[in-house]
Amino acid sequence: MTDGISADRLELDRFDLAILQILQRDNKTPQRLIAETIGLSAPAVQRRIKRMEEIGTIAANVAVVEPSHVRHEITVFVEVEMHSEFATTHDATKKSFAEAPEVQQCYYVTGEVDFILLVVVRTMADYEAMTRRLFFANKNVKRFRSFVAMDRVKVGLDVSIDPKRDRS
């Protein structure tokens, strides 16, 4: 369950948090090594990982790809402001952003803009084509502002976890 809050999410103990901390660094870490590191048996680690996958704590097991290695050299942050705040238009916009392969991350936010997107493309021509498709073709998009990243200083998907501090 990834959309709502599950009671099971709130019941992560220090072992679960330690497992998550290890898996975030390297999701291919053998369960036997995780077990030795945190002081549990390998079958117990396997059960805990399976439970965390089932309840959505572990949302995906993926490879994080360096964009430049697949010739996606340009990272753009985009602020998008909408004309109206109707649920139906926002839902359609969310869907279009979520389905766009160039959009790596999309956040519906508070403040002066409605969405912030993280976009990764090969060329500026690819970015322009995406803006035409997602922004200019959407009559509810009031304006958008683009910020091209000059350097990737830190990129990560880790959630800061300290098993000793987060839970007892």
Backbone torsions as a table, in degrees:
resi	resn	phi	psi	omega
1	MET	NA	111.4	-176.9
2	THR	-111.3	-10.3	-176.3
3	ASP	-89.4	-35.7	-177.7
4	GLY	-113.7	179.3	178.5
5	ILE	-92.2	125.7	179.2
6	SER	-100.0	142.8	177.7
7	ALA	-60.9	-32.0	180.0
8	ASP	-62.2	-31.0	179.7
9	ARG	-62.3	-31.5	-176.4
10	LEU	-80.7	-6.7	-176.1
11	GLU	-104.1	27.6	177.1
12	LEU	-77.8	127.4	179.4
13	ASP	-98.8	-175.3	-175.5
14	ARG	-63.6	-29.4	177.2
15	PHE	-69.1	-44.5	177.4
16	ASP	-59.1	-45.4	-179.1
17	LEU	-64.8	-37.5	177.4
18	ALA	-65.8	-40.5	176.9
19	ILE	-61.1	-47.0	180.0
20	LEU	-60.6	-40.7	179.6
21	GLN	-60.1	-43.3	179.6
22	ILE	-68.2	-46.1	-177.0
23	LEU	-65.3	-31.3	177.4
24	GLN	-66.2	-33.2	177.8
25	ARG	-74.0	-43.3	-179.9
26	ASP	-155.6	103.6	-175.9
27	ASN	-70.4	-9.1	177.5
28	LYS	-95.9	8.4	178.3
29	THR	-60.5	126.4	-180.0
30	PRO	-60.1	140.5	-178.6
31	GLN	-60.0	-32.2	178.4
32	ARG	-64.5	-38.0	178.3
33	LEU	-70.1	-40.5	175.7
34	ILE	-59.6	-45.5	-179.1
35	ALA	-59.1	-45.7	179.0
36	GLU	-63.0	-39.9	-176.8
37	THR	-66.5	-40.0	-174.2
38	ILE	-102.6	-5.9	175.9
39	GLY	85.6	34.9	174.1
40	LEU	-125.9	172.3	174.6
41	SER	-82.9	157.0	179.0
42	ALA	-60.4	-42.1	177.4
43	PRO	-62.1	-35.2	178.3
44	ALA	-66.0	-40.7	177.6
45	VAL	-63.7	-43.8	179.4
46	GLN	-59.9	-43.7	178.6
47	ARG	-63.0	-42.9	-179.0
48	ARG	-65.1	-42.5	178.4
49	ILE	-62.9	-44.5	179.6
50	LYS	-60.2	-43.7	179.6
51	ARG	-63.8	-43.2	-179.4
52	MET	-66.7	-30.2	173.9
53	GLU	-69.6	-42.7	-178.2
54	GLU	-64.3	-37.7	-178.0
55	ILE	-89.6	-2.3	175.4
56	GLY	90.2	3.6	175.6
57	THR	-63.5	-44.2	171.3
58	ILE	-93.5	104.4	-173.0
59	ALA	-79.4	-30.5	-177.8
60	ALA	-164.7	155.4	171.9
61	ASN	-115.8	104.4	-171.5
62	VAL	-131.9	164.5	170.5
63	ALA	-96.5	130.7	176.5
64	VAL	-89.9	115.4	-174.0
65	VAL	-96.3	134.7	173.4
66	GLU	-73.5	113.3	-174.6
67	PRO	-55.0	-39.4	-177.2
68	SER	-65.9	-23.2	179.5
69	HIS	-74.0	-16.5	175.9
70	VAL	-116.9	27.2	174.4
71	ARG	60.7	30.5	171.0
72	HIS	-101.7	83.9	-169.1
73	GLU	-84.8	-16.1	-171.1
74	ILE	-114.0	125.1	175.0
75	THR	-111.6	129.3	-177.2
76	VAL	-128.9	132.4	171.6
77	PHE	-98.4	133.6	-175.3
78	VAL	-129.0	127.9	172.0
79	GLU	-97.2	131.6	-178.7
80	VAL	-123.1	127.0	177.3
81	GLU	-112.1	133.8	-178.1
82	MET	-99.3	157.5	175.5
83	HIS	-72.6	-47.6	-175.1
84	SER	-125.8	162.1	-176.0
85	GLU	-109.7	33.4	-179.6
86	PHE	-79.8	140.3	-176.7
87	ALA	-59.1	-41.4	-176.6
88	THR	-64.5	-42.3	179.8
89	THR	-70.8	-37.1	177.4
90	HIS	-66.8	-40.3	178.8
91	ASP	-62.5	-42.3	178.1
92	ALA	-65.2	-39.8	178.8
93	THR	-66.7	-45.2	177.3
94	LYS	-56.1	-44.1	-179.2
95	LYS	-62.6	-44.5	-179.2
96	SER	-64.6	-39.3	177.8
97	PHE	-66.6	-42.9	-178.4
98	ALA	-64.2	-31.7	-177.6
99	GLU	-86.1	-13.6	-177.6
100	ALA	-73.4	121.6	-177.2
101	PRO	-64.2	-25.0	-179.8
102	GLU	-74.6	-24.1	-177.2
103	VAL	-82.6	110.1	-179.0
104	GLN	-82.3	-38.2	178.2
105	GLN	-142.6	147.4	178.5
106	CYS	-141.4	131.0	179.4
107	TYR	-126.9	131.9	171.3
108	TYR	-90.2	119.6	-167.2
109	VAL	-125.3	166.4	172.3
110	THR	-91.5	165.5	176.3
111	GLY	110.4	-153.7	-173.7
112	GLU	-75.2	-22.2	177.3
113	VAL	-115.7	166.7	-177.5
114	ASP	-100.6	-33.4	-178.3
115	PHE	-135.2	148.6	168.2
116	ILE	-125.2	126.6	-178.2
117	LEU	-114.3	146.7	168.9
118	LEU	-111.6	117.6	-173.5
119	VAL	-118.0	137.4	175.9
120	VAL	-125.6	123.8	-177.6
121	VAL	-136.3	164.0	177.4
122	ARG	-77.4	-44.8	-173.8
123	THR	-137.6	165.8	175.4
124	MET	-67.2	-29.5	175.8
125	ALA	-63.3	-39.0	176.0
126	ASP	-64.2	-39.9	178.4
127	TYR	-65.3	-42.9	178.8
128	GLU	-61.0	-43.4	178.9
129	ALA	-61.2	-39.8	178.2
130	MET	-65.2	-41.9	-179.8
131	THR	-63.2	-38.8	177.5
132	ARG	-62.7	-44.0	-177.6
133	ARG	-69.9	-46.1	-173.1
134	LEU	-91.0	-31.6	-173.1
135	PHE	-107.4	-55.8	-177.0
136	PHE	-66.9	-32.9	179.7
137	ALA	-79.0	-12.4	-179.9
138	ASN	-97.8	107.2	-175.8
139	LYS	-64.8	-15.7	-179.8
140	ASN	-88.5	-8.3	176.3
141	VAL	-79.0	117.3	-179.6
142	LYS	-79.2	-47.9	177.7
143	ARG	-162.7	162.3	173.3
144	PHE	-142.4	150.5	177.7
145	ARG	-126.2	137.9	-177.9
146	SER	-112.2	141.3	176.0
147	PHE	-129.1	111.4	-178.5
148	VAL	-86.6	127.8	179.0
149	ALA	-72.5	134.0	178.1
150	MET	-91.9	-26.1	-178.6
151	ASP	-155.9	144.3	175.4
152	ARG	-93.6	97.0	-176.2
153	VAL	-79.0	-45.8	177.0
154	LYS	-148.6	129.9	177.3
155	VAL	-134.5	131.0	178.2
156	GLY	-165.1	164.6	176.6
157	LEU	-119.7	2.8	-176.7
158	ASP	-65.2	141.7	169.0
159	VAL	-102.1	127.5	-177.6
160	SER	-61.9	119.4	-178.2
161	ILE	-129.3	127.7	173.0
162	ASP	-127.4	99.8	-176.3
163	PRO	-54.7	-29.5	-178.7
164	LYS	-75.3	-31.8	-175.8
165	ARG	-96.0	-36.1	-172.6
166	ASP	-72.8	-35.4	-179.6
167	ARG	-147.1	157.4	176.0
168	SER	-111.9	NA	NA
